[in-house]
Amino acid sequence: MRIINLNGAGRDVLEQVAILLVDSFKEHWTTFDSAFQEVQESLTSDRISRVAVDKNGIVLGWIGGISQYSGNVWELHPLVVRSEFRHQGIGSALVLDLENKVRERGGLTLWLGTDDEDNMTSLSDINLYPNVWKHIANIKNLRGHPYEFYQKLGFVIVGVMPDANGVGKPDIYMAKSLRN
């Protein structure tokens, strides 16, 4: 496996990434065209867009970064790995690669939002107000939510947006300092 810039890759690679988005996030990208537009938007100069490919040029995963706060902070968006290649270190390698690319551009913090739309944590299906931080401190992973994947990579929960995706469906905000 190698990780390369998506910017400059051939149309075949861009199309593979769009198909990967539709396959993995059907609720957000329902058509190839909407996914392909997302892929194209990732190719601007204020973004980082990297793909993991195998020796045959097959896309195994994709990660993106979006510059914010004058480049001090970057949003990790998106991260996706082909289902048959998950739990093999590809996602971790993509995140570490993105961290290095963000550092090269002077970034200090990398953050992400990881939705809980499917009642996968103890933060879902409840009213988080008025004790939001109490709920965060006592979070439990009920059904394999990816927040623990990010914690293993050094990210910490820095907040939540209650009801971001509807009643009882929060977005969990995580961040990691890149100053080391």
Secondary structure in CASP SS format (residue, H / E / C, confidence):
PFRMAT SS
TARGET T0000
AUTHOR 0000-0000-0000
METHOD secondary structure of the structure
MODEL  1
M C 1.00
R E 1.00
I E 1.00
I E 1.00
N E 1.00
L C 1.00
N C 1.00
G C 1.00
A C 1.00
G C 1.00
R H 1.00
D H 1.00
V H 1.00
L H 1.00
E H 1.00
Q H 1.00
V H 1.00
A H 1.00
I H 1.00
L H 1.00
L H 1.00
V H 1.00
D H 1.00
S H 1.00
F C 1.00
K C 1.00
E C 1.00
H C 1.00
W C 1.00
T C 1.00
T C 1.00
F H 1.00
D H 1.00
S H 1.00
A H 1.00
F H 1.00
Q H 1.00
E H 1.00
V H 1.00
Q H 1.00
E H 1.00
S C 1.00
L C 1.00
T C 1.00
S C 1.00
D C 1.00
R E 1.00
I E 1.00
S E 1.00
R E 1.00
V E 1.00
A E 1.00
V E 1.00
D C 1.00
K C 1.00
N C 1.00
G C 1.00
I C 1.00
V E 1.00
L E 1.00
G E 1.00
W E 1.00
I E 1.00
G E 1.00
G E 1.00
I E 1.00
S E 1.00
Q E 1.00
Y H 1.00
S H 1.00
G H 1.00
N C 1.00
V E 1.00
W E 1.00
E E 1.00
L E 1.00
H E 1.00
P E 1.00
L E 1.00
V E 1.00
V E 1.00
R C 1.00
S H 1.00
E H 1.00
F H 1.00
R C 1.00
H C 1.00
Q C 1.00
G C 1.00
I H 1.00
G H 1.00
S H 1.00
A H 1.00
L H 1.00
V H 1.00
L H 1.00
D H 1.00
L H 1.00
E H 1.00
N H 1.00
K H 1.00
V H 1.00
R H 1.00
E H 1.00
R C 1.00
G C 1.00
G C 1.00
L C 1.00
T E 1.00
L E 1.00
W E 1.00
L E 1.00
G E 1.00
T E 1.00
D E 1.00
D C 1.00
E C 1.00
D C 1.00
N C 1.00
M C 1.00
T E 1.00
S C 1.00
L C 1.00
S C 1.00
D C 1.00
I C 1.00
N C 1.00
L C 1.00
Y C 1.00
P C 1.00
N C 1.00
V H 1.00
W H 1.00
K H 1.00
H H 1.00
I H 1.00
A H 1.00
N C 1.00
I C 1.00
K C 1.00
N E 1.00
L C 1.00
R C 1.00
G C 1.00
H C 1.00
P C 1.00
Y H 1.00
E H 1.00
F H 1.00
Y H 1.00
Q H 1.00
K H 1.00
L C 1.00
G C 1.00
F C 1.00
V E 1.00
I E 1.00
V E 1.00
G E 1.00
V E 1.00
M E 1.00
P C 1.00
D C 1.00
A C 1.00
N C 1.00
G C 1.00
V C 1.00
G C 1.00
K C 1.00
P C 1.00
D E 1.00
I E 1.00
Y E 1.00
M E 1.00
A E 1.00
K E 1.00
S E 1.00
L C 1.00
R C 1.00
N C 1.00
END
